[in-house]
Amino acid sequence: MDAAKSVIQKLFEEKKRLTAEKTQAMASRDATRESLTTHINTEKSLKLECKFNSIEAIETHIRALETKQATTSMSLQEEKKIIKEIKTLQQSKKTVQTLSDLKAIIEKEKEAKAEYEKVFNEKFEAMKLISDQITAQRSILDSLTKGSNEQREKIPALRQEEKEILNQKAEKSNEIKQLRLDFKKSEDAYYEYLRLENERAKEAKQKEYERKKQEEEERRKAL
């Protein structure tokens, strides 16, 4: 009798552990899937804005425009048009860099999602096995306690323990939901930091470009 009780107690403990791990894997998988969907949609939108898919291609086109501006006789209106196009191309570098960053993030999230899915499925199958074992062990325990009032009185305690496990599962689920919210806030803050850093770097590069351009214009004027 004691041995049967010990076995079912261990099975419940194992089920409790598996439940927590499965819930955590599910929450992580869902959070990653939501983040992945958002990033993929953002990537699609940004691609529609870009004529070029790399910073190198943009810079090559800018150099071609600068060469044309420096070597071709043109009207003031045509020169303004080229300058405006160069400025637009410079600004588009931010979008291309963001796309590059997004691509790396998306690949990592795809890998993470697949891993969480694998863990979730493994825990799900293990829980099915444990549930079958618990059912079988309960049958053994019921047969051992049949006709014994003392032992039958202890069965409700096992039922209560199972109820407590379910309550604990619900509590863990709530904790995981909060973790997902905290994760989302941290992730948003991180991406905002990346965005600001990219903007600062691009602005500094643009200022340096404009400074060199102004020096070149002054040099040409002095000739």
Secondary structure, DSSP 8 states (H G I E B T S, - for coil): -HHHHHHHHHHHHHHHHHHHHHHHHHHHHHHHHHHHHHHHHHHHHHHHH-S-SSHHHHHHHHHHHHHHHHHS---HHHHHHHHHHHHHHHHHHHHHHHHHHHHHHHHHHHHHHHHHHHHHHHHHHHHHHHHHHHHHHHHHHHHHHTT-HHHHTTHHHHHHHHHHHHHHHHHHHHHHHHHHHHHHHHHHHHHHHHHHHHHHHHHHHHHHHHHHHHHHHHHHHH-
